[in-house]
Structures are given as structure tokens and as C-alpha cells.
Amino acid sequence: APYCPFANSPNGRHGIGILKDIRYPIPVTDEEIVRFAVNEIARKYSDLGYITEDIKLISSSKYGAKITWKSTDATLIEIPESKDPAYINIAKVHRPDFDPKKDNPKVTLTAVVTHGSVTKEYDLALIVKMLGVSDSQSIIWDLNDLVLPKEATDNIILPTKGKNGCDIKWDTDNAAVIAIDGTVTRPDVGKGDVIVTLTATVTKGKESPQPKKFQVTVKNWTEDEELQQAYDLVSWDLIKGKNTNSQAITYDLELSTQVGTRGVTAEWILVSSSADNGSKNGKIDITTGIITRPTYTQGQVTFQISCKLTKSGKTETKLLPPFIMAPLDITDAEIAQYAKNILELTPYLGDNVSPTKITTAMNLPIKSTDSNASRAIITWSLVDVDHKDLQ
């Protein structure tokens, strides 16, 4: 009887059962026998995928169907001939040499299944994995991959490992100009360019090391380049110090008197500031970078600075974008003042006409709803015109 896992379910939709036996009807007709054989092939070979070794191919099915095989590329997968239906064919796999410019080749094996007057075909799509690269070939490819610039004004990358697994060791005939880690030290202004010979030695396994030489011209500095290097470095990142946000500065700025590695001097200039000139707060000492933050009441201060760069009589000035100096936290005195200001504006008389004509209850708040004054506690007392306590 057919197995029904839901037979014991009260609602007919859920249940628990154990599958003990599955029985298929025995194929009888040619059509059934061939179909069964095709399913058998699919179950047996569907997970092959990448092929790296010879394949055993069945020549007959359980119920007598004859199976022959065809290959779309016998140079990759070769099918031997066999007249014995009980014989298991061994398909010979010929893996191609590795080629980095190609993908692993695809081959289709076709099973031709026959019983009586019925014949069906079933295709197996396979991928023949290429052989690994020999050490000697790896060295050749990794040598060919090595390319260096003919001229250098900055550090260069000297790889120590090739794409094909080779080790690469570098030597230099002038480490003071180009070190073996690729660090470039350019000659000073007017000293002339320097040609450096770099030698890469590529090795893998037991193969003989193979060298490759490169000549790189290291250009000497120019005065314009020295200024440009410093100009490019002048930014928020250069001066921020402990600050993390240029729009909420809370720490001193680091205003160096020299920028870069080429002796370019820097003069910092305060271009503009929204701070009140009469206030001691919200200021920046442009010679030291020390800031005096504005009070909470004063509010944030927006300012802008520039940097004048000088080397060998030449100058460049860079204007930085506006920065914002964050105010200090609110003080207790400021909270009290906020509360006082709000009280002066708050209609606490209730229905009374004026403070000199009190005839009914007054609205005397003990807390302020304003965010700046909400921490203030308001107490009231009754005094005479001389502010003497009448209570």
C-alpha cells in the first residue's frame, strides 16, 4: 500500500511516520526499461562536475538496457569500444596543460540507451580540469608579469610573490636611492637624476633561479614639486590633532611651522571668525593652534584659516574650508540666567491685571519647560519693596 505520512493526523495535514520500504514497479515494456536506465544513469553520474581522472561508465542497466557512450571531444575524454554488454567502460581522461588565458574545457558525454525498439539519449555535461602548472612554467609566467616604471618620483611596489606561486627576491645597485623594499629617495634640487638597476630573482621548487633586470630613473626634486607636496598635505587631517570632526572642534589644532619632508615652511593665517571681538572666548591662537572654546550662551564659532607655504623664495597659499568650534557645556550660572530670562517673559500673573493689582491666584512655576533651563529649580518668596522677607 502507498505510504501516507499523514494518516494519523487528526486534521489530515500533520503526522509522524517512519519510511521503511519503497517499492518500484518492475519495468516490463521497452519504454519502461529504457526510462529506468536513464534514471539510473542520472543518479549515478549527476554529481561528477570537474573531472580529474578516468571515469567508469556502465554498459548495461539493471533490467537489460544496452548503454553506449559518445564524447564531444575524444582528445579530452576518450570512450573505448566494447562489445561485451557486461563490460564497464573506462573512459580515458586526458587533462590539458594549464593555460591562464583559457577556462577549463567542457565536454559532453552522451549515453545512448536502447532496449528493443526504444532508444533514448542522456547528456552529461562535464568539465575537464587542466593540469597544474610546472615550476619552470610558473617561473616564466611570473617573470613575464614583472613590470616596473621607467621613471620614479615616489615609492614603487616590488612584489615578493608571483601570481603562480614563485618567490621573488630583489637586489639594487643603489640602496640609497631605491631600497629593496621599493622605498625611493629622490635626489635634491639640482643634483640630477639617478639611474638605478634593480634585479628580480624568481624561484620555485627545485628549478634554477631566473633573474630579470630593470633600470629605473629616479627624478631629482624641483622647487615646484617641493611646494606642491606641502600644498597637497595641507588639510584637516594634517592639523586636526585629537579632534575627530572639523564641524565640532573641542581640542587644540596642530599648526606645524613646517609641512612635508622638503623643508617647506608654513605660516598660518586666521582669515575670518564669527566670534565677538570683545569676548575672550571662541578664539584660536593662530601661532600655536590653542583654542579657547566659546561659552554655551555664546554658541558655536565658525572660523576659516589659510596656510602660506614658502621654499626658496617661492610661495603658495592654501585656503582651508570653514571649521566650527564647539561651545562648552552649559554652566549652572547659565542655566539660572536662562530660567530668569524665561520668567521675565512668562505671563505668571494669571487673571490679574498687573503686578500692582493682585486680586486672584497667580501662576508661579517651579520648573521651566525650556530645554536650557529645565535643570533650574525655581523658588518663590514674599518680600516688601525693600526686598525684605515678609513670611
Secondary structure, DSSP 8 states (H G I E B T S, - for coil): ----TTTT-TTSS---------------SHHHHHHHHHHHHHHHHTT--EE-S-EEE-SB-TTS-EEEEEES-TTTEE------TT--EEEEE------TTS---EEEEEEEEEETTEEEEEEEEEEE------HHHHHHHHHHH----SEESS-----SB-TTS-EEEEEES-TTTB-TT--B----TTS--EEEEEEEEEE-TTS--EEEEEEEEE----HHHHHHHHHHH-SHHHH-TT-S-TTSB-S-----SEETTTTEEEEEEEEEE-S-TT-SSSEE-TTT--EE---TTT--EEEEEEEEEEETTEEEEEE---EEE------HHHHHHHHHHHHHHS--STT-SBTTB--S-----SS--STTTTT-------B-TT--B--
